[in-house]
Amino acid sequence: MTHGRPLIGVSTYLEPRVRWGVWDLEAALLPAGYPRLVQRAGGVAALLPPDAPEHATAAVARLDGLVIAGGPDVDPPRYGAGRDPRTGPPAHARDAWELALIRAALAAGLPLLGICRGMQLLNVALGGTLTQHIDGHAEAVGVVGRHPVTPVPGTRYAALVPEETSVPTYHHQAVDRLGTGLIPCAHAADGTVEAIELPGAGTWTLGVQWHPEMGEDVRVMRGLAEAAVRRGRHAGRPAEAAVTAP
């Protein structure tokens, strides 16, 4: 904990060329909406650029919670599939690092939230597969759209967001076969699985297909932050009585 606020790691992009000021360099970067959402939900954000997979366990040990952020398509060989022509180029280093982070978090019982690509990677990490292209879940190239999502009653997600909600969405891939132990906890009107979770006491693992960092609703991220605080208490770390956020 950092002054009673949970430390939430967020995975990042690694881009070969990014320009800012006078510089044009390789950069680890992340849209500012992610750390801002963590902060609004009561946490402190720590950025986790791609690293050697064998370092994931050490990274997870220093965190109170973990977010796997959105980004490029998961490389199809990771889930035993050939490449659809509409699938984007692979991000090998990021795939390897984030899969290692997910597996380390699951092994440690660390609260985990996957966002868009992060939800898909969670499914792949547990042996699931992806549909490589669907229509209607991105308004246009580079334009975030919105559509309604309906929670599945009795799930962790439904406890956080019990009503149908309009969510910011930008994706063209989706969960196909669910990974071991995962259950769907929200759907779009066309039946697409929009959220998945690992049920059971003593764990907090959730993935959402949309982009909460592009909207105003902090309930999902606050759920992660509160789970991180509870876990910190059980581990004997100092924590505030509750996560507070504006």
TAUR-V761922 format. One record per residue. N is the residue number from 1. RES is the residue in one small letter. SS is DSSP state (H for helix, E for strand, C for the rest). BURIAL is b if it has 16 or more other ideal C-beta (glycine too) atoms within 10 Angstrom, else e. Layout:
((N:RES:SS:BURIAL) (N:RES:SS:BURIAL))
This chain:
((1:m:C:b) (2:t:E:e) (3:h:C:e) (4:g:C:b) (5:r:E:b) (6:p:C:b) (7:l:E:b) (8:i:E:b) (9:g:E:b) (10:v:E:b) (11:s:E:b) (12:t:C:b) (13:y:E:b) (14:l:E:b) (15:e:E:e) (16:p:E:e) (17:r:E:e) (18:v:E:e) (19:r:E:e) (20:w:E:e) (21:g:C:e) (22:v:C:e) (23:w:E:e) (24:d:E:e) (25:l:E:e) (26:e:E:e) (27:a:E:b) (28:a:E:e) (29:l:E:e) (30:l:C:b) (31:p:C:e) (32:a:H:e) (33:g:H:b) (34:y:H:b) (35:p:H:b) (36:r:H:e) (37:l:H:b) (38:v:H:b) (39:q:H:b) (40:r:H:b) (41:a:C:b) (42:g:C:b) (43:g:C:b) (44:v:E:b) (45:a:E:b) (46:a:E:b) (47:l:E:e) (48:l:E:b) (49:p:C:e) (50:p:C:b) (51:d:C:b) (52:a:C:e) (53:p:H:b) (54:e:H:e) (55:h:H:e) (56:a:H:b) (57:t:H:e) (58:a:H:e) (59:a:H:b) (60:v:H:b) (61:a:H:e) (62:r:C:e) (63:l:C:b) (64:d:C:b) (65:g:E:b) (66:l:E:b) (67:v:E:b) (68:i:E:b) (69:a:C:b) (70:g:C:b) (71:g:C:b) (72:p:C:e) (73:d:C:b) (74:v:C:b) (75:d:C:b) (76:p:H:b) (77:p:H:e) (78:r:H:b) (79:y:H:b) (80:g:C:e) (81:a:C:b) (82:g:C:e) (83:r:C:e) (84:d:C:e) (85:p:C:e) (86:r:C:e) (87:t:C:b) (88:g:C:e) (89:p:C:e) (90:p:C:b) (91:a:C:b) (92:h:H:e) (93:a:H:e) (94:r:H:b) (95:d:H:b) (96:a:H:b) (97:w:H:b) (98:e:H:b) (99:l:H:b) (100:a:H:b) (101:l:H:b) (102:i:H:b) (103:r:H:b) (104:a:H:b) (105:a:H:b) (106:l:H:b) (107:a:H:e) (108:a:H:e) (109:g:C:e) (110:l:C:b) (111:p:E:b) (112:l:E:b) (113:l:E:b) (114:g:E:b) (115:i:E:b) (116:c:C:b) (117:r:H:b) (118:g:H:b) (119:m:H:b) (120:q:H:b) (121:l:H:b) (122:l:H:b) (123:n:H:b) (124:v:H:b) (125:a:H:b) (126:l:C:b) (127:g:C:e) (128:g:C:b) (129:t:C:b) (130:l:E:b) (131:t:E:b) (132:q:C:b) (133:h:C:e) (134:i:C:e) (135:d:C:e) (136:g:C:e) (137:h:C:b) (138:a:C:e) (139:e:C:e) (140:a:E:e) (141:v:C:e) (142:g:C:e) (143:v:E:e) (144:v:C:e) (145:g:E:e) (146:r:E:e) (147:h:E:b) (148:p:E:e) (149:v:E:b) (150:t:E:e) (151:p:E:b) (152:v:C:b) (153:p:C:e) (154:g:C:e) (155:t:C:b) (156:r:H:b) (157:y:H:b) (158:a:H:b) (159:a:H:e) (160:l:H:b) (161:v:C:b) (162:p:C:e) (163:e:C:e) (164:e:C:e) (165:t:E:b) (166:s:E:e) (167:v:E:b) (168:p:E:b) (169:t:E:b) (170:y:C:b) (171:h:C:b) (172:h:C:b) (173:q:C:b) (174:a:E:b) (175:v:E:b) (176:d:C:e) (177:r:C:e) (178:l:C:b) (179:g:C:b) (180:t:C:e) (181:g:C:e) (182:l:E:b) (183:i:E:b) (184:p:E:b) (185:c:E:b) (186:a:E:b) (187:h:E:b) (188:a:E:b) (189:a:C:e) (190:d:C:e) (191:g:C:e) (192:t:C:b) (193:v:E:b) (194:e:E:b) (195:a:E:b) (196:i:E:b) (197:e:E:b) (198:l:E:b) (199:p:C:e) (200:g:C:e) (201:a:C:e) (202:g:C:e) (203:t:C:b) (204:w:C:b) (205:t:E:b) (206:l:E:b) (207:g:E:b) (208:v:E:b) (209:q:C:b) (210:w:C:b) (211:h:C:b) (212:p:H:b) (213:e:H:b) (214:m:H:b) (215:g:C:b) (216:e:C:e) (217:d:C:b) (218:v:C:b) (219:r:H:e) (220:v:H:b) (221:m:H:b) (222:r:H:b) (223:g:H:b) (224:l:H:b) (225:a:H:b) (226:e:H:b) (227:a:H:b) (228:a:H:b) (229:v:H:b) (230:r:H:b) (231:r:H:b) (232:g:H:b) (233:r:H:e) (234:h:H:e) (235:a:C:e) (236:g:C:e) (237:r:C:e) (238:p:C:e) (239:a:C:b) (240:e:C:e) (241:a:C:e) (242:a:C:e) (243:v:C:b) (244:t:C:e) (245:a:C:b) (246:p:C:e))
